[in-house]
Amino acid sequence: MAQSVNVNFRMDEQLKKNVEDICQRMGMNLTTALTICCKKIEQERRIPFDITADPDPFYCESNIRCLKARLDAIKAGTAKLEEHDLIED
């Protein structure tokens, strides 16, 4: 096994906590997740995910407001829930 070294860098405290929580739900710690990412970079010789200046439209402010309003209506029991045809049989 290769010798381990420490790598130190700074990141936003809330981002670190959020990512640690997600990793914990997947049964790993942040070190393991970052090691996996680095191994993929080494294997593929590229960043293993898309990096773009264009944000995902799903996470735009208007959609987030709409989703929060719908969630509030569901929690309040006032939401009108109906079937949709988005999934093919």
C-alpha positions, 0 to 999 in steps of 0.5 A: 500500500502506498504511503499516506500523506495529509492534504490541507485546503480550505472550504466553506464550513457549511459546504463541508458539513453538508458534504460530510452529512451526504457522505455519511448517509452513503456509508463513507467519510469525506476523506474516502469520497475525496480519495474516490474523486482523486482516483477517478481523476487519475484513471480518466485523466479528467475531472469526472463530472461536468463543470459549466458556467450555466447552472442547472435550471432545476435549481433556479430561484423561481423553481425553488420558490415553486417547489417550496410553495408546493411542499408547504401546501402538501404539509398543510394538506391543501395541495391538489395532487394529481397524476401525470404522464411523465413516466412511460409504462 
